[in-house]
Amino acid sequence: MIIFIKDRPVRILSEKAAQGLSNSGNFDKIIDAHLEMLKATSLKGHLLILNATPITAEKLFHFLNTSDLPELQSIYLVPKDREAVEKRLKKMYTIIKAAGGIVTKDNKMLMMFRRGVWDLPKGKLDAGEKSKKAALREVEEETGVKAELVEKTCTTWHTYTQNNQLILKRTKWYWMRCVDDSKLAPQHDEGIDQLAWMSEPEARKALVNSFSSIRYVVDCFLGQEVDVD
């Protein structure tokens, strides 16, 4: 499971999936939650937290939601019981479900410029709607492109506050092939100003002005990141 909080990734891994991480040299600090109390002042750079309990995770997310942490870049959280930690975290938020697509045509992917950043088409599920159907619907509504599903790419979670309520949004992402883009047009009432078919180098350049979660989705699609859902 990967959760983006204030555009920072928090990866929650099982102990099996995390084997070897502590010896990788990729972290600025390693905290063993059995031996060291978690403090906001410890949240700096690239951080690995081992032996996390549900209480550890709740405390961590409280710091992430309420503290200004300018030096923090990413967190890998390794619980003894991953399922219990994820269950505890989800209780802290109202869950909203969404779906989106990475649409390809002639080795290019469809990017959109929305509210000042480059993005991918996505949106909330309607009542009773399945993620695959929602992803295709949102792509067509936001871009005018008819597409067909190929396979699931990854799942992302990100948090935000709405009406003083903490929201945790789950988005399932699918690779799609363009079937018909003759009606290609941005959905302006959703804040979309521009659509563009981009090669990988063009998309990489555009994604400098994007969200960490969108860069993660593209990395998963291109095989440069392993989904941790």
Sine and cosine of phi, psi and omega as CSV:
sin_phi,cos_phi,sin_psi,cos_psi,sin_omega,cos_omega
0.00,0.00,0.75,-0.66,0.08,-1.00
-0.84,-0.54,0.80,-0.60,-0.02,-1.00
-0.87,-0.49,0.75,-0.66,0.04,-1.00
-0.98,-0.21,0.87,-0.49,0.01,-1.00
-0.88,-0.48,0.88,-0.47,-0.07,-1.00
0.80,0.60,0.65,0.76,0.06,-1.00
0.94,0.35,0.27,0.96,0.09,-1.00
-0.95,-0.30,0.70,-0.71,0.00,-1.00
-0.99,0.13,0.72,-0.69,0.15,-0.99
-0.87,-0.49,0.94,-0.35,-0.01,-1.00
-0.99,-0.12,0.79,-0.61,0.04,-1.00
-0.96,-0.29,0.91,-0.42,-0.11,-0.99
-0.87,-0.48,0.52,-0.85,0.16,-0.99
-0.94,0.33,0.33,-0.94,0.02,-1.00
-0.87,0.49,-0.58,0.82,0.01,-1.00
-0.90,0.43,-0.72,0.69,-0.01,-1.00
-0.92,0.39,-0.40,0.92,-0.07,-1.00
-1.00,-0.05,0.04,1.00,-0.03,-1.00
-0.84,0.55,0.76,-0.65,0.02,-1.00
1.00,0.01,-0.21,0.98,-0.04,-1.00
-0.88,0.47,-0.65,0.76,-0.09,-1.00
-0.91,0.41,-0.33,0.94,0.01,-1.00
-0.97,-0.24,0.15,0.99,-0.11,-0.99
-0.98,0.19,-0.35,0.94,-0.04,-1.00
0.97,0.24,0.22,0.98,-0.06,-1.00
-1.00,-0.06,0.03,1.00,-0.11,-0.99
-0.88,-0.48,0.60,-0.80,0.06,-1.00
-0.98,0.19,-0.46,0.89,0.01,-1.00
-0.47,-0.88,0.63,-0.78,0.09,-1.00
-0.87,-0.50,0.81,-0.59,0.00,-1.00
-0.90,-0.43,0.79,-0.61,0.14,-0.99
-0.99,-0.11,0.94,-0.35,-0.10,-1.00
-0.91,0.41,-0.27,0.96,0.07,-1.00
-0.97,0.24,-0.40,0.91,-0.13,-0.99
-0.93,-0.38,-0.33,0.94,-0.13,-0.99
-0.70,-0.71,0.73,-0.68,0.05,-1.00
-0.96,0.28,0.71,-0.71,0.00,-1.00
-0.97,0.25,0.78,-0.63,0.01,-1.00
-0.78,-0.63,0.48,-0.88,0.03,-1.00
-0.87,0.49,-0.54,0.84,-0.02,-1.00
-0.93,0.37,-0.27,0.96,0.02,-1.00
-1.00,0.10,-0.18,0.98,-0.12,-0.99
-1.00,0.06,1.00,0.08,-0.04,-1.00
-0.66,-0.75,0.51,-0.86,0.11,-0.99
0.86,0.51,-0.60,-0.80,0.07,-1.00
-0.99,-0.13,0.87,-0.49,-0.21,-0.98
-0.87,-0.49,0.69,-0.72,0.10,-0.99
-0.90,-0.43,0.83,-0.56,0.01,-1.00
-0.90,-0.43,0.89,-0.46,-0.03,-1.00
-0.98,-0.19,0.39,-0.92,0.08,-1.00
0.83,0.56,0.63,0.78,-0.01,-1.00
-0.95,0.30,0.65,-0.76,0.10,-0.99
-0.97,-0.25,0.20,-0.98,0.09,-1.00
-0.82,0.57,-0.59,0.81,0.01,-1.00
-0.93,0.37,-0.66,0.76,0.07,-1.00
-0.84,0.54,-0.73,0.68,-0.04,-1.00
-0.89,0.46,-0.68,0.73,0.00,-1.00
-0.89,0.45,-0.66,0.75,0.03,-1.00
-0.91,0.42,-0.67,0.74,0.04,-1.00
-0.86,0.51,-0.74,0.67,-0.04,-1.00
-0.93,0.37,-0.50,0.87,0.10,-0.99
-0.89,0.45,-0.71,0.71,0.05,-1.00
-0.88,0.48,-0.69,0.72,-0.05,-1.00
-0.90,0.43,-0.57,0.82,-0.04,-1.00
-0.99,0.17,-0.45,0.89,-0.18,-0.98
-0.91,-0.42,-0.27,0.96,-0.11,-0.99
-0.95,-0.31,0.52,-0.86,0.13,-0.99
-1.00,0.06,0.90,-0.43,-0.10,-0.99
-0.83,-0.56,0.96,0.29,-0.14,-0.99
-0.91,0.42,-0.38,0.93,-0.06,-1.00
-1.00,-0.05,-0.12,0.99,-0.03,-1.00
-0.98,0.18,0.73,-0.69,0.01,-1.00
-0.91,-0.42,-0.71,0.71,0.00,-1.00
-0.34,-0.94,0.35,-0.94,0.02,-1.00
-0.71,-0.71,0.71,-0.70,0.23,-0.97
-0.95,-0.32,0.86,-0.51,-0.04,-1.00
-0.93,-0.36,0.86,-0.52,-0.07,-1.00
-0.88,-0.47,0.99,-0.16,-0.03,-1.00
-1.00,0.08,0.36,-0.93,0.18,-0.98
-0.93,0.36,-0.62,0.78,0.01,-1.00
-0.80,-0.59,1.00,-0.06,-0.07,-1.00
-0.87,0.49,-0.67,0.74,-0.04,-1.00
-0.88,0.48,-0.67,0.74,-0.01,-1.00
-0.91,0.41,-0.63,0.78,0.02,-1.00
-0.91,0.41,-0.73,0.69,-0.01,-1.00
-0.90,0.44,-0.62,0.78,0.02,-1.00
-0.90,0.44,-0.68,0.74,-0.01,-1.00
-0.90,0.43,-0.68,0.73,-0.01,-1.00
-0.90,0.43,-0.66,0.75,-0.03,-1.00
-0.91,0.42,-0.44,0.90,0.03,-1.00
-0.95,0.32,-0.31,0.95,-0.01,-1.00
-0.98,0.20,-0.25,0.97,-0.16,-0.99
-0.78,-0.62,0.32,-0.95,0.26,-0.97
-1.00,0.03,0.81,-0.59,-0.07,-1.00
-1.00,0.02,0.77,-0.64,0.13,-0.99
-0.86,-0.52,0.69,-0.72,-0.05,-1.00
-0.95,-0.30,0.65,-0.76,-0.02,-1.00
-0.60,-0.80,0.13,-0.99,0.04,-1.00
-0.48,-0.88,0.45,-0.89,-0.01,-1.00
-0.43,-0.90,0.04,-1.00,-0.11,-0.99
-0.66,-0.75,0.55,-0.83,0.22,-0.97
-0.97,-0.24,0.98,-0.22,-0.10,-0.99
-1.00,-0.09,0.77,-0.64,-0.02,-1.00
-0.88,-0.47,0.47,-0.88,0.06,-1.00
-0.40,-0.92,0.84,-0.54,0.04,-1.00
0.79,0.61,0.74,0.67,0.03,-1.00
0.89,0.46,0.40,0.92,0.10,-0.99
-0.83,-0.55,0.42,-0.91,0.02,-1.00
-0.90,-0.43,0.50,-0.86,-0.05,-1.00
-1.00,0.07,0.88,-0.48,0.03,-1.00
-0.91,-0.42,0.46,-0.89,0.03,-1.00
-0.77,-0.64,0.58,-0.81,0.06,-1.00
-0.98,-0.20,0.93,-0.36,-0.11,-0.99
-0.76,-0.65,0.83,-0.56,0.07,-1.00
0.78,0.63,0.68,0.73,0.14,-0.99
1.00,0.03,0.00,1.00,0.02,-1.00
-0.68,-0.73,0.36,-0.93,0.09,-1.00
-0.99,0.15,0.63,-0.78,-0.19,-0.98
-0.53,-0.85,0.02,-1.00,0.10,-1.00
-0.85,-0.52,0.49,-0.87,0.01,-1.00
-0.91,0.41,0.71,-0.70,-0.03,-1.00
-0.23,-0.97,0.25,-0.97,0.05,-1.00
-0.04,-1.00,0.15,-0.99,-0.05,-1.00
-0.96,0.29,0.50,-0.86,0.09,-1.00
-0.96,0.29,0.65,-0.76,0.18,-0.98
-0.96,0.29,0.28,-0.96,0.00,-1.00
-0.83,0.55,0.81,-0.58,0.05,-1.00
0.98,0.22,0.04,1.00,-0.07,-1.00
-0.99,0.10,0.59,-0.81,0.06,-1.00
-1.00,0.10,0.44,-0.90,-0.08,-1.00
-0.88,0.48,-0.66,0.75,-0.04,-1.00
-0.89,0.46,-0.70,0.71,0.00,-1.00
-0.91,0.42,-0.65,0.76,-0.01,-1.00
-0.90,0.43,-0.64,0.77,-0.01,-1.00
-0.88,0.47,-0.72,0.69,0.03,-1.00
-0.90,0.44,-0.66,0.75,0.00,-1.00
-0.90,0.45,-0.72,0.69,-0.03,-1.00
-0.90,0.44,-0.64,0.77,0.04,-1.00
-0.86,0.50,-0.72,0.69,-0.03,-1.00
-0.93,0.36,-0.65,0.76,-0.01,-1.00
-0.91,0.41,-0.66,0.75,-0.12,-0.99
-1.00,0.09,-0.38,0.92,-0.10,-0.99
-0.80,-0.60,-0.26,0.96,-0.09,-1.00
0.99,0.17,0.03,1.00,-0.06,-1.00
-1.00,-0.01,0.77,-0.64,0.17,-0.99
-1.00,0.03,0.73,-0.68,-0.08,-1.00
-0.68,-0.74,0.23,-0.97,0.10,-1.00
-0.82,-0.57,0.60,-0.80,-0.02,-1.00
-0.96,0.29,0.62,-0.79,0.13,-0.99
-0.95,-0.31,-0.86,0.51,0.02,-1.00
-0.26,-0.97,0.27,-0.96,0.07,-1.00
-0.96,0.28,0.63,-0.78,0.01,-1.00
-0.99,-0.16,-0.79,0.61,-0.05,-1.00
-0.15,-0.99,0.04,-1.00,0.12,-0.99
-0.79,-0.61,0.72,-0.69,0.10,-0.99
-0.87,-0.49,0.42,-0.91,0.12,-0.99
-0.79,-0.61,0.66,-0.75,0.15,-0.99
-0.58,-0.82,0.43,-0.90,-0.10,-1.00
-0.94,-0.35,0.47,-0.88,0.15,-0.99
-0.34,-0.94,0.16,-0.99,0.01,-1.00
-0.92,-0.39,0.73,-0.69,0.02,-1.00
-0.67,-0.74,0.85,-0.53,-0.03,-1.00
0.80,0.60,0.71,0.71,0.01,-1.00
0.89,0.45,0.35,0.94,0.00,-1.00
-0.89,-0.45,0.72,-0.69,0.03,-1.00
-0.98,0.20,0.83,-0.56,-0.03,-1.00
-0.92,-0.38,0.69,-0.72,0.15,-0.99
-0.89,-0.46,0.93,-0.38,-0.09,-1.00
-0.98,-0.21,0.85,-0.53,0.06,-1.00
-0.99,-0.14,0.81,-0.59,0.02,-1.00
-0.84,-0.55,0.84,-0.54,0.11,-0.99
-1.00,-0.06,0.76,-0.65,-0.09,-1.00
-0.93,-0.37,0.66,-0.75,-0.05,-1.00
-0.78,-0.62,0.63,-0.78,0.18,-0.98
-0.98,0.18,0.74,-0.68,0.00,-1.00
-0.75,-0.66,0.47,-0.88,0.16,-0.99
-0.97,-0.26,0.66,-0.75,0.06,-1.00
-0.92,0.39,0.75,-0.66,0.08,-1.00
-0.98,-0.19,-0.65,0.76,-0.04,-1.00
-0.41,-0.91,0.89,-0.46,0.05,-1.00
-0.90,-0.44,0.44,0.90,0.00,-1.00
-0.92,0.39,-0.34,0.94,0.02,-1.00
-0.95,-0.31,0.45,0.89,0.01,-1.00
-0.82,0.57,0.86,-0.51,-0.01,-1.00
-0.25,-0.97,0.69,-0.72,0.01,-1.00
-0.96,0.29,0.61,-0.80,0.05,-1.00
-0.99,0.12,1.00,-0.06,-0.14,-0.99
-0.89,0.45,-0.55,0.84,-0.02,-1.00
-0.95,0.31,-0.10,0.99,0.14,-0.99
-0.97,-0.23,0.25,0.97,0.06,-1.00
0.98,0.19,0.28,0.96,-0.02,-1.00
-1.00,-0.05,0.85,-0.53,-0.06,-1.00
-0.98,-0.17,-0.47,0.88,-0.14,-0.99
-0.46,-0.89,0.56,-0.83,0.13,-0.99
-0.84,-0.54,0.56,-0.83,0.00,-1.00
-0.45,-0.89,0.69,-0.72,0.18,-0.98
-0.99,0.11,0.84,-0.54,-0.10,-1.00
-0.82,-0.57,0.63,-0.78,0.18,-0.98
-0.95,0.31,0.20,-0.98,0.01,-1.00
-0.84,0.55,-0.75,0.66,0.02,-1.00
-0.87,0.49,-0.62,0.79,0.02,-1.00
-0.92,0.40,-0.66,0.75,0.01,-1.00
-0.91,0.41,-0.66,0.75,0.02,-1.00
-0.86,0.51,-0.68,0.73,0.01,-1.00
-0.91,0.42,-0.68,0.73,0.01,-1.00
-0.91,0.42,-0.60,0.80,-0.10,-1.00
-0.95,0.31,-0.12,0.99,0.16,-0.99
-0.86,0.50,-0.55,0.84,0.08,-1.00
-0.98,-0.22,0.96,0.29,-0.01,-1.00
-0.39,-0.92,-0.22,-0.98,0.03,-1.00
-0.99,-0.17,0.46,-0.89,0.05,-1.00
-0.85,0.53,-0.59,0.81,-0.03,-1.00
-0.91,0.41,-0.60,0.80,0.01,-1.00
-0.95,0.32,-0.63,0.78,0.08,-1.00
-0.89,0.46,-0.61,0.79,0.04,-1.00
-0.89,0.46,-0.69,0.72,0.00,-1.00
-0.87,0.50,-0.72,0.70,0.00,-1.00
-0.90,0.43,-0.64,0.77,0.04,-1.00
-0.89,0.46,-0.65,0.76,0.05,-1.00
-0.89,0.46,-0.69,0.73,0.00,-1.00
-0.88,0.47,-0.64,0.77,-0.04,-1.00
-1.00,0.08,0.01,1.00,0.04,-1.00
0.98,0.19,0.28,0.96,-0.01,-1.00
-0.98,-0.18,0.08,1.00,0.02,-1.00
-0.53,-0.84,0.60,-0.80,0.04,-1.00
-0.98,-0.18,0.81,-0.58,0.00,-1.00
-0.89,0.45,0.72,-0.70,-0.04,-1.00
-0.95,-0.33,0.34,0.94,0.02,-1.00
-0.89,0.45,0.00,0.00,0.00,0.00
